[in-house]
Amino acid sequence: MTAPATVAGPRRSGRGRAAALLLALAGLTALVAVPTWFTTTGTTALQGTVTVRVAGSQVAPALFAAAVAILAAGAAVGLVGRVGRWVVAAVVVACGVLVVGTTLGVLGDPSAAVTPVVAAETGVGKLAGPVSTSVWPWIAVAVGVLDVVAGAWLVVASRAWSGPSRRHESTTDAANPPAPDERSDWDALSRGDDPS
């Protein structure tokens, strides 16, 4: 009698571990977009040459979208069945690819990426100096790769899980309703319903 409980225990903890991992990855994916990715200079009419610091969220807003999608995937892990888990894993992998692709695109041409930000802050759409790159875009690439690996791990790990929880489903069968008894008939009459 204790064997099913011991099997269900690891399955539930596996889902919980996966949800916790996806929650952590969502936070990490959003976090790497917050610091300064690039630093450059621009010119203003009043202040002359000014330093402009560009955050990752300004040049790669897709990272926040990927973080939200991974967060939703973490919430869905415990609710979906076998096919749903494949969809969740595919979403996580796609988010990782989006993070890597977006970040590498920005790293491929930092000047083009930061020019709109400099124009918005200075009013002049031209850089006054070179663009220096911090380590954060490369960390974002690593986090994107980690997202892809997590999606692949989810496919492998979820094979041992049971189906979605049936805790909140009705125990009565719609095709075979329970036989009426006298008490339920009287309750129905009290509500004004005809039990026959």
Accessible surface in RSA format (square Angstrom, percent):
REM  Atomic radii and reference values for relative SASA: ProtOr
REM  Chains: A
REM  Algorithm: Lee & Richards
REM  Probe-radius: 1.40
REM  Slices: 20
REM RES _ NUM      All-atoms   Total-Side   Main-Chain    Non-polar    All polar
REM                ABS   REL    ABS   REL    ABS   REL    ABS   REL    ABS   REL
RES MET A   1   219.08 113.5 161.70 107.0  57.38 136.6 131.13 111.5  87.95 116.5
RES THR A   2   106.71  75.9 104.53 106.0   2.18   5.2  75.09 100.9  31.62  47.8
RES ALA A   3    63.35  58.2  58.41  90.1   4.94  11.2  62.73  88.3   0.62   1.7
RES PRO A   4    90.77  66.2  81.40  74.2   9.37  34.1  87.52  72.3   3.25  20.2
RES ALA A   5    68.93  63.4  52.85  81.6  16.09  36.6  60.85  85.7   8.08  21.4
RES THR A   6    89.06  63.3  77.42  78.5  11.64  27.7  74.33  99.8  14.73  22.3
RES VAL A   7    71.73  47.2  66.83  60.5   4.90  11.8  70.90  61.6   0.83   2.3
RES ALA A   8    28.75  26.4  27.56  42.5   1.18   2.7  28.54  40.2   0.21   0.5
RES GLY A   9    30.23  37.3   0.00   N/A  30.23  37.3  26.79  73.5   3.44   7.7
RES PRO A  10    85.00  61.9  74.45  67.9  10.55  38.3  78.29  64.6   6.71  41.7
RES ARG A  11    86.83  36.5  85.05  43.4   1.77   4.2   8.50  11.6  78.32  47.5
RES ARG A  12   161.95  68.0 153.98  78.5   7.97  19.0  62.82  85.9  99.13  60.1
RES SER A  13    56.58  47.8  42.73  57.0  13.85  31.9  46.81  99.7   9.77  13.7
RES GLY A  14     6.17   7.6   0.00   N/A   6.17   7.6   6.05  16.6   0.12   0.3
RES ARG A  15    25.47  10.7  24.62  12.5   0.85   2.0  20.94  28.6   4.54   2.7
RES GLY A  16    40.79  50.3   0.00   N/A  40.79  50.3  35.06  96.2   5.73  12.8
RES ARG A  17   144.18  60.5 137.14  69.9   7.04  16.8  57.46  78.5  86.72  52.6
RES ALA A  18     0.06   0.1   0.04   0.1   0.02   0.0   0.06   0.1   0.00   0.0
RES ALA A  19    32.19  29.6  29.91  46.2   2.28   5.2  30.29  42.7   1.90   5.0
RES ALA A  20    59.82  55.0  50.26  77.6   9.56  21.7  54.74  77.1   5.08  13.5
RES LEU A  21    66.38  37.0  61.26  43.8   5.11  12.9  65.85  46.2   0.53   1.4
RES LEU A  22     1.77   1.0   1.77   1.3   0.00   0.0   1.77   1.2   0.00   0.0
RES LEU A  23   105.99  59.0 102.79  73.5   3.20   8.0 103.12  72.4   2.88   7.7
RES ALA A  24    64.33  59.2  48.17  74.3  16.16  36.8  60.00  84.5   4.33  11.5
RES LEU A  25     5.09   2.8   5.04   3.6   0.05   0.1   5.09   3.6   0.00   0.0
RES ALA A  26     5.29   4.9   4.09   6.3   1.20   2.7   4.49   6.3   0.80   2.1
RES GLY A  27    42.93  52.9   0.00   N/A  42.93  52.9  37.58 103.1   5.35  12.0
RES LEU A  28    65.90  36.7  63.81  45.7   2.09   5.3  64.27  45.1   1.63   4.4
RES THR A  29     0.00   0.0   0.00   0.0   0.00   0.0   0.00   0.0   0.00   0.0
RES ALA A  30    26.78  24.6  26.71  41.2   0.07   0.2  26.78  37.7   0.00   0.0
RES LEU A  31   102.50  57.1  99.72  71.3   2.78   7.0 102.36  71.9   0.13   0.4
RES VAL A  32     1.22   0.8   1.22   1.1   0.00   0.0   1.22   1.1   0.00   0.0
RES ALA A  33     0.00   0.0   0.00   0.0   0.00   0.0   0.00   0.0   0.00   0.0
RES VAL A  34    88.82  58.4  77.62  70.3  11.20  27.0  79.35  68.9   9.47  25.7
RES PRO A  35    33.56  24.5  22.62  20.6  10.93  39.7  33.56  27.7   0.00   0.0
RES THR A  36    47.07  33.5  40.17  40.7   6.90  16.4  18.91  25.4  28.16  42.6
RES TRP A  37     0.01   0.0   0.00   0.0   0.01   0.0   0.01   0.0   0.00   0.0
RES PHE A  38     0.78   0.4   0.00   0.0   0.78   2.0   0.78   0.5   0.00   0.0
RES THR A  39    41.91  29.8  40.04  40.6   1.87   4.4  24.85  33.4  17.05  25.8
RES THR A  40     3.38   2.4   0.00   0.0   3.38   8.0   3.35   4.5   0.03   0.0
RES THR A  41    37.98  27.0  37.98  38.5   0.00   0.0  35.18  47.3   2.79   4.2
RES GLY A  42     0.00   0.0   0.00   N/A   0.00   0.0   0.00   0.0   0.00   0.0
RES THR A  43    51.92  36.9  51.90  52.6   0.02   0.0  38.69  52.0  13.22  20.0
RES THR A  44    27.33  19.4  18.10  18.3   9.23  22.0  19.98  26.8   7.35  11.1
RES ALA A  45   109.85 101.0  62.22  96.0  47.63 108.3  75.56 106.4  34.30  90.8
RES LEU A  46   175.71  97.9 141.02 100.9  34.69  87.2 143.09 100.5  32.62  87.8
RES GLN A  47   134.80  75.4 106.01  77.5  28.79  68.5  37.36  79.5  97.45  73.9
RES GLY A  48    34.40  42.4   0.00   N/A  34.40  42.4  32.00  87.8   2.41   5.4
RES THR A  49    91.19  64.9  63.65  64.5  27.54  65.6  37.91  50.9  53.27  80.5
RES VAL A  50    32.97  21.7  28.02  25.4   4.95  11.9  32.97  28.7   0.00   0.0
RES THR A  51    74.07  52.7  48.52  49.2  25.55  60.9  18.21  24.5  55.86  84.4
RES VAL A  52     2.27   1.5   1.54   1.4   0.73   1.8   2.27   2.0   0.00   0.0
RES ARG A  53   151.66  63.7 135.52  69.1  16.14  38.4  39.04  53.4 112.62  68.3
RES VAL A  54     0.00   0.0   0.00   0.0   0.00   0.0   0.00   0.0   0.00   0.0
RES ALA A  55    21.54  19.8  20.56  31.7   0.99   2.2  20.56  28.9   0.99   2.6
RES GLY A  56     0.00   0.0   0.00   N/A   0.00   0.0   0.00   0.0   0.00   0.0
RES SER A  57    33.04  27.9  24.55  32.8   8.50  19.6   7.34  15.6  25.70  36.0
RES GLN A  58    84.91  47.5  57.00  41.7  27.91  66.5  31.15  66.3  53.76  40.8
RES VAL A  59    19.93  13.1   0.13   0.1  19.81  47.7   5.11   4.4  14.83  40.2
RES ALA A  60     0.29   0.3   0.00   0.0   0.29   0.7   0.29   0.4   0.00   0.0
RES PRO A  61    87.02  63.4  81.46  74.3   5.56  20.2  81.74  67.5   5.28  32.8
RES ALA A  62    26.80  24.6  20.81  32.1   6.00  13.6  26.25  37.0   0.55   1.5
RES LEU A  63     0.04   0.0   0.04   0.0   0.00   0.0   0.04   0.0   0.00   0.0
RES PHE A  64    79.61  39.8  79.11  49.0   0.50   1.3  79.27  48.1   0.34   1.0
RES ALA A  65    62.33  57.3  48.39  74.7  13.94  31.7  56.38  79.4   5.95  15.7
RES ALA A  66     0.82   0.7   0.00   0.0   0.82   1.9   0.82   1.1   0.00   0.0
RES ALA A  67     6.61   6.1   5.85   9.0   0.76   1.7   6.05   8.5   0.56   1.5
RES VAL A  68    99.83  65.7  98.89  89.5   0.94   2.3  99.42  86.4   0.41   1.1
RES ALA A  69    32.96  30.3  25.35  39.1   7.60  17.3  31.80  44.8   1.16   3.1
RES ILE A  70     0.00   0.0   0.00   0.0   0.00   0.0   0.00   0.0   0.00   0.0
RES LEU A  71    85.30  47.5  83.77  59.9   1.54   3.9  83.86  58.9   1.44   3.9
RES ALA A  72    60.87  56.0  49.71  76.7  11.15  25.4  57.00  80.3   3.87  10.3
RES ALA A  73     5.91   5.4   0.94   1.4   4.97  11.3   5.24   7.4   0.67   1.8
RES GLY A  74     7.45   9.2   0.00   N/A   7.45   9.2   4.74  13.0   2.71   6.1
RES ALA A  75    72.98  67.1  50.85  78.5  22.12  50.3  62.76  88.4  10.22  27.1
RES ALA A  76    27.75  25.5  25.92  40.0   1.83   4.2  27.69  39.0   0.06   0.2
RES VAL A  77     0.12   0.1   0.12   0.1   0.00   0.0   0.12   0.1   0.00   0.0
RES GLY A  78    29.63  36.5   0.00   N/A  29.63  36.5  19.87  54.5   9.77  21.9
RES LEU A  79   136.73  76.1 118.86  85.0  17.87  44.9 120.53  84.6  16.21  43.6
RES VAL A  80    38.73  25.5  34.27  31.0   4.45  10.7  38.73  33.6   0.00   0.0
RES GLY A  81    22.80  28.1   0.00   N/A  22.80  28.1  14.61  40.1   8.19  18.3
RES ARG A  82   127.44  53.5 120.32  61.3   7.13  17.0  54.20  74.1  73.25  44.4
RES VAL A  83   117.42  77.3 115.48 104.5   1.94   4.7 116.05 100.8   1.38   3.7
RES GLY A  84    18.58  22.9   0.00   N/A  18.58  22.9  14.39  39.5   4.19   9.4
RES ARG A  85     4.33   1.8   3.28   1.7   1.05   2.5   1.21   1.7   3.12   1.9
RES TRP A  86   131.82  52.9 126.92  61.4   4.91  11.5 114.88  61.3  16.95  27.5
RES VAL A  87    86.80  57.1  84.40  76.4   2.41   5.8  86.80  75.4   0.00   0.0
RES VAL A  88     9.59   6.3   8.80   8.0   0.79   1.9   9.59   8.3   0.00   0.0
RES ALA A  89     1.45   1.3   1.38   2.1   0.07   0.2   1.45   2.0   0.00   0.0
RES ALA A  90    60.50  55.6  49.23  76.0  11.28  25.7  56.52  79.6   3.98  10.6
RES VAL A  91    57.35  37.7  54.31  49.2   3.04   7.3  57.12  49.6   0.23   0.6
RES VAL A  92     0.00   0.0   0.00   0.0   0.00   0.0   0.00   0.0   0.00   0.0
RES VAL A  93    46.23  30.4  46.23  41.9   0.00   0.0  46.23  40.2   0.00   0.0
RES ALA A  94    60.34  55.5  49.95  77.1  10.39  23.6  56.09  79.0   4.25  11.3
RES CYS A  95     9.60   7.3   8.24   9.2   1.36   3.2   1.23   3.1   8.37   9.0
RES GLY A  96     0.00   0.0   0.00   N/A   0.00   0.0   0.00   0.0   0.00   0.0
RES VAL A  97    89.38  58.8  86.73  78.5   2.65   6.4  88.35  76.8   1.03   2.8
RES LEU A  98    76.01  42.3  71.07  50.8   4.94  12.4  75.84  53.3   0.17   0.5
RES VAL A  99     0.06   0.0   0.00   0.0   0.06   0.1   0.06   0.0   0.00   0.0
RES VAL A 100    29.00  19.1  29.00  26.3   0.00   0.0  29.00  25.2   0.00   0.0
RES GLY A 101    42.18  52.0   0.00   N/A  42.18  52.0  32.94  90.4   9.24  20.7
RES THR A 102    34.86  24.8  22.37  22.7  12.49  29.8  24.67  33.1  10.19  15.4
RES THR A 103     0.00   0.0   0.00   0.0   0.00   0.0   0.00   0.0   0.00   0.0
RES LEU A 104    82.01  45.7  74.88  53.6   7.13  17.9  74.88  52.6   7.13  19.2
RES GLY A 105    52.16  64.3   0.00   N/A  52.16  64.3  37.42 102.7  14.74  33.0
RES VAL A 106    14.46   9.5  11.42  10.3   3.04   7.3  13.95  12.1   0.51   1.4
RES LEU A 107    26.42  14.7  10.61   7.6  15.81  39.7  10.77   7.6  15.66  42.1
RES GLY A 108    65.82  81.2   0.00   N/A  65.82  81.2  34.75  95.4  31.06  69.6
RES ASP A 109    76.43  53.5  73.79  73.4   2.64   6.2  27.37  64.4  49.06  48.9
RES PRO A 110    31.94  23.3  31.94  29.1   0.00   0.0  31.94  26.4   0.00   0.0
RES SER A 111    51.92  43.9  51.87  69.2   0.05   0.1  25.09  53.4  26.83  37.6
RES ALA A 112    58.90  54.2  40.58  62.6  18.31  41.7  48.71  68.6  10.19  27.0
RES ALA A 113    23.47  21.6   6.53  10.1  16.93  38.5  18.03  25.4   5.44  14.4
RES VAL A 114     0.00   0.0   0.00   0.0   0.00   0.0   0.00   0.0   0.00   0.0
RES THR A 115    39.80  28.3  39.80  40.3   0.00   0.0  31.69  42.6   8.11  12.3
RES PRO A 116    83.89  61.1  71.78  65.4  12.11  44.0  78.42  64.7   5.46  34.0
RES VAL A 117    15.41  10.1  12.34  11.2   3.07   7.4  15.40  13.4   0.01   0.0
RES VAL A 118     0.00   0.0   0.00   0.0   0.00   0.0   0.00   0.0   0.00   0.0
RES ALA A 119    33.04  30.4  26.92  41.5   6.12  13.9  27.18  38.3   5.86  15.5
RES ALA A 120    90.30  83.0  47.56  73.4  42.75  97.2  60.02  84.5  30.29  80.2
RES GLU A 121   101.31  58.2  64.57  48.8  36.75  87.5  35.27  68.2  66.04  53.9
RES THR A 122    18.59  13.2   1.65   1.7  16.94  40.4   4.60   6.2  13.99  21.1
RES GLY A 123    67.59  83.4   0.00   N/A  67.59  83.4  33.74  92.6  33.85  75.8
RES VAL A 124    58.93  38.8  55.91  50.6   3.02   7.3  58.93  51.2   0.00   0.0
RES GLY A 125    51.41  63.4   0.00   N/A  51.41  63.4  17.26  47.4  34.15  76.5
RES LYS A 126   153.30  74.8 149.19  91.5   4.11   9.8  95.02  85.5  58.28  62.1
RES LEU A 127    36.82  20.5  18.19  13.0  18.63  46.8  18.32  12.9  18.51  49.8
RES ALA A 128    50.28  46.2   8.35  12.9  41.92  95.4  19.96  28.1  30.31  80.3
RES GLY A 129    21.82  26.9   0.00   N/A  21.82  26.9  15.96  43.8   5.86  13.1
RES PRO A 130   125.43  91.4 106.70  97.3  18.72  68.1 118.53  97.9   6.90  42.9
RES VAL A 131    31.50  20.7   4.47   4.0  27.02  65.1   4.65   4.0  26.85  72.8
RES SER A 132    67.02  56.6  60.20  80.3   6.82  15.7  52.70 112.2  14.32  20.1
RES THR A 133    59.76  42.5  25.56  25.9  34.20  81.5  17.59  23.6  42.17  63.8
RES SER A 134    39.83  33.7  25.52  34.1  14.31  33.0  36.99  78.8   2.83   4.0
RES VAL A 135    93.54  61.6  85.63  77.5   7.91  19.1  89.00  77.3   4.54  12.3
RES TRP A 136    80.42  32.3  80.42  38.9   0.00   0.0  61.41  32.7  19.01  30.8
RES PRO A 137     0.00   0.0   0.00   0.0   0.00   0.0   0.00   0.0   0.00   0.0
RES TRP A 138   139.49  56.0 132.96  64.4   6.53  15.3 117.47  62.6  22.02  35.7
RES ILE A 139    60.03  34.2  57.93  43.2   2.09   5.0  59.96  43.2   0.07   0.2
RES ALA A 140     0.00   0.0   0.00   0.0   0.00   0.0   0.00   0.0   0.00   0.0
RES VAL A 141    23.85  15.7  23.85  21.6   0.00   0.0  23.85  20.7   0.00   0.0
RES ALA A 142    60.60  55.7  49.14  75.8  11.45  26.1  55.44  78.1   5.16  13.7
RES VAL A 143     7.60   5.0   7.04   6.4   0.55   1.3   7.52   6.5   0.07   0.2
RES GLY A 144     0.00   0.0   0.00   N/A   0.00   0.0   0.00   0.0   0.00   0.0
RES VAL A 145    77.02  50.7  76.41  69.2   0.61   1.5  77.02  66.9   0.00   0.0
RES LEU A 146    86.32  48.1  85.00  60.8   1.32   3.3  86.03  60.4   0.29   0.8
RES ASP A 147     0.00   0.0   0.00   0.0   0.00   0.0   0.00   0.0   0.00   0.0
RES VAL A 148    45.75  30.1  45.75  41.4   0.00   0.0  45.75  39.7   0.00   0.0
RES VAL A 149    85.07  56.0  83.18  75.3   1.90   4.6  84.72  73.6   0.35   0.9
RES ALA A 150     5.97   5.5   2.68   4.1   3.29   7.5   5.52   7.8   0.45   1.2
RES GLY A 151     0.00   0.0   0.00   N/A   0.00   0.0   0.00   0.0   0.00   0.0
RES ALA A 152    55.43  51.0  48.40  74.7   7.03  16.0  54.23  76.4   1.19   3.2
RES TRP A 153    88.23  35.4  81.96  39.7   6.27  14.7  63.33  33.8  24.90  40.4
RES LEU A 154     1.13   0.6   1.07   0.8   0.07   0.2   1.07   0.7   0.07   0.2
RES VAL A 155    30.02  19.8  27.33  24.7   2.69   6.5  29.45  25.6   0.57   1.6
RES VAL A 156    94.96  62.5  88.39  80.0   6.57  15.8  88.39  76.8   6.57  17.8
RES ALA A 157    25.48  23.4  11.99  18.5  13.49  30.7  22.20  31.3   3.28   8.7
RES SER A 158     5.27   4.5   5.00   6.7   0.28   0.6   0.06   0.1   5.21   7.3
RES ARG A 159   148.20  62.2 133.00  67.8  15.20  36.2  48.28  66.0  99.92  60.6
RES ALA A 160    68.19  62.7  56.60  87.3  11.59  26.4  67.06  94.4   1.13   3.0
RES TRP A 161    13.95   5.6   8.30   4.0   5.65  13.3   2.68   1.4  11.27  18.3
RES SER A 162    49.89  42.2  41.96  56.0   7.93  18.3  30.60  65.2  19.29  27.0
RES GLY A 163    42.42  52.3   0.00   N/A  42.42  52.3  23.82  65.4  18.61  41.7
RES PRO A 164    54.42  39.7  47.47  43.3   6.94  25.2  47.47  39.2   6.94  43.2
RES SER A 165    75.21  63.6  43.92  58.6  31.28  72.1  47.91 102.0  27.30  38.2
RES ARG A 166   175.65  73.7 158.99  81.0  16.66  39.7  58.16  79.5 117.49  71.2
RES ARG A 167   187.38  78.7 151.40  77.2  35.98  85.7  62.28  85.1 125.09  75.8
RES HIS A 168   169.46  92.6 132.59  92.2  36.87  94.3 100.22 103.3  69.24  80.6
RES GLU A 169    95.94  55.1  80.60  61.0  15.33  36.5  40.97  79.2  54.97  44.9
RES SER A 170    89.60  75.7  53.70  71.7  35.90  82.7  52.84 112.5  36.77  51.5
RES THR A 171   140.28  99.8 100.75 102.1  39.53  94.2  82.12 110.3  58.16  87.9
RES THR A 172    85.67  60.9  66.69  67.6  18.98  45.2  52.59  70.6  33.08  50.0
RES ASP A 173    79.05  55.4  68.92  68.6  10.13  24.0  32.01  75.3  47.03  46.9
RES ALA A 174   104.37  96.0  69.09 106.6  35.29  80.3  81.11 114.2  23.27  61.6
RES ALA A 175    85.42  78.5  51.60  79.6  33.83  76.9  62.61  88.2  22.82  60.4
RES ASN A 176   106.02  73.1  92.67  89.6  13.35  32.1  28.67  69.0  77.35  74.8
RES PRO A 177    99.75  72.7  81.85  74.6  17.90  65.1  82.82  68.4  16.92 105.2
RES PRO A 178    99.99  72.9  77.38  70.5  22.61  82.2  88.62  73.2  11.37  70.7
RES ALA A 179    92.68  85.2  62.28  96.1  30.40  69.1  67.59  95.2  25.08  66.4
RES PRO A 180   107.36  78.2  80.18  73.1  27.17  98.8  86.33  71.3  21.02 130.6
RES ASP A 181    82.77  58.0  74.75  74.4   8.02  19.0  42.18  99.3  40.58  40.5
RES GLU A 182   140.80  80.8 136.55 103.3   4.26  10.1  52.82 102.2  87.99  71.8
RES ARG A 183   187.00  78.5 180.40  92.0   6.60  15.7  61.41  83.9 125.59  76.1
RES SER A 184    51.63  43.6  45.22  60.4   6.41  14.8  43.92  93.5   7.71  10.8
RES ASP A 185    47.77  33.5  47.66  47.4   0.11   0.3  11.24  26.5  36.53  36.4
RES TRP A 186   168.19  67.5 168.11  81.4   0.08   0.2 143.47  76.5  24.72  40.1
RES ASP A 187    70.30  49.2  68.56  68.2   1.74   4.1  13.49  31.8  56.81  56.7
RES ALA A 188    10.54   9.7  10.54  16.3   0.00   0.0  10.54  14.8   0.00   0.0
RES LEU A 189    93.49  52.1  77.49  55.4  16.00  40.2  77.78  54.6  15.71  42.3
RES SER A 190    99.91  84.4  57.02  76.1  42.89  98.8  41.74  88.9  58.17  81.5
RES ARG A 191   163.57  68.7 126.24  64.4  37.33  88.9  73.07  99.9  90.50  54.8
RES GLY A 192    67.50  83.2   0.00   N/A  67.50  83.2  34.24  94.0  33.25  74.5
RES ASP A 193    72.34  50.7  67.10  66.8   5.24  12.4  20.61  48.5  51.73  51.6
RES ASP A 194   114.97  80.5  84.65  84.3  30.32  71.7  39.12  92.1  75.85  75.6
RES PRO A 195    55.57  40.5  18.60  17.0  36.96 134.4  27.75  22.9  27.82 172.9
RES SER A 196   130.83 110.6  61.95  82.7  68.88 158.7  70.57 150.3  60.26  84.4
END  Absolute sums over single chains surface
CHAIN  1 A    11566.2       9121.9       2444.3       7960.7       3605.5
END  Absolute sums over all chains
TOTAL         11566.2       9121.9       2444.3       7960.7       3605.5
